[in-house]
Amino acid sequence: MNTVNKIEKQVELKVESLGNIFGLLLNDKESGNVRKYKLSIPDYQRAYEWKSYHVKNLLNDTYSGSIKDLKYLMGTIILHYNNSDGDIKYDIIDGQQRLITLTILLYCLGVTNSPLINSNFSNANSFYYIQNTKNEINAFLKNKTNLQLLSKQWRKV
């Protein structure tokens, strides 16, 4: 078997809902059981540094789609299956900034068990940007009516 065929067998392309990514309740192919996997931010990933306009764009786009009950294309999110230390998890390769922002959004909506909520951030700038993102989200939510409906809609996305 040549190298290209080996790589093709290792890569799995899927279209997933954010609910599935954040819940990551997936069928274990070997045992057939449903297991919950963790999202992980590898050490080599850059710091979380989304500026206000990035946060606002994501909030406006997802909000517009959710109130119209439309599917929203989040873009590419690449996860790498990792069980190197015996703990099954998915390392975020691409989409980290969006997933962290959405984790903060879910936290502001009262969802405190998202897979990234207890992530460790060693870069001091990340703490500033996380707080700024939280402030932006809270300001955004304050200006929206019917937050209960909004919360339910966003949880479905």
ZIWOBEL-V201713 format. One record per backbone hydrogen bond with DSSP energy under -0.5 kcal/mol. NH is the residue of the N-H (numbers start at 1). CO is the residue of the C=O. E is the energy in kcal/mol with one decimal. If there is no record, write none. Layout:
((NH;CO;E) (NH;CO;E))
This chain:
((6;2;-1.8) (7;3;-2.3) (8;4;-2.5) (9;5;-1.6) (10;6;-0.8) (10;7;-1.1) (11;7;-1.1) (16;14;-0.6) (18;157;-1.6) (21;17;-2.1) (22;18;-3.5) (23;19;-2.3) (24;20;-3.0) (26;24;-1.1) (26;35;-1.9) (28;33;-3.7) (29;27;-0.7) (32;28;-3.1) (35;26;-2.5) (35;33;-0.6) (37;24;-1.8) (37;35;-0.6) (38;88;-0.9) (40;90;-2.7) (42;40;-0.7) (45;42;-1.7) (49;47;-0.7) (54;51;-0.7) (55;51;-1.9) (56;52;-2.9) (57;53;-2.2) (58;54;-2.3) (59;55;-2.7) (60;56;-2.9) (61;57;-2.5) (62;58;-2.6) (63;59;-2.7) (64;60;-2.5) (65;61;-2.0) (66;62;-2.3) (67;63;-2.5) (68;64;-1.1) (69;66;-0.9) (70;65;-3.3) (74;72;-0.8) (78;94;-1.8) (79;77;-0.6) (80;91;-2.7) (81;79;-0.5) (82;89;-2.9) (86;83;-1.8) (88;86;-0.6) (89;82;-2.2) (90;38;-3.4) (91;80;-2.8) (91;89;-0.5) (92;40;-2.8) (93;78;-3.2) (93;91;-0.7) (94;78;-1.6) (99;95;-2.7) (100;96;-2.6) (101;97;-2.1) (102;98;-2.6) (103;99;-1.9) (104;100;-2.3) (105;101;-2.2) (106;102;-2.6) (107;103;-2.2) (108;104;-2.4) (109;105;-1.5) (110;107;-1.5) (111;106;-3.1) (112;110;-0.9) (115;22;-0.6) (117;114;-1.4) (119;116;-2.0) (122;120;-0.5) (124;122;-0.5) (126;123;-0.9) (127;123;-0.8) (127;124;-0.5) (128;124;-1.1) (129;125;-2.4) (130;126;-2.8) (131;127;-2.1) (132;128;-2.5) (133;129;-2.6) (134;130;-2.4) (135;131;-2.4) (136;132;-2.6) (137;133;-2.7) (138;134;-2.6) (139;135;-2.3) (140;136;-2.3) (141;137;-3.0) (142;138;-2.0) (143;139;-1.1) (143;140;-0.5) (144;141;-1.3) (150;146;-2.0) (151;147;-2.9) (152;148;-2.0) (153;149;-2.7) (154;150;-2.9) (155;151;-1.7) (156;152;-0.9) (156;153;-0.8) (157;153;-1.0))
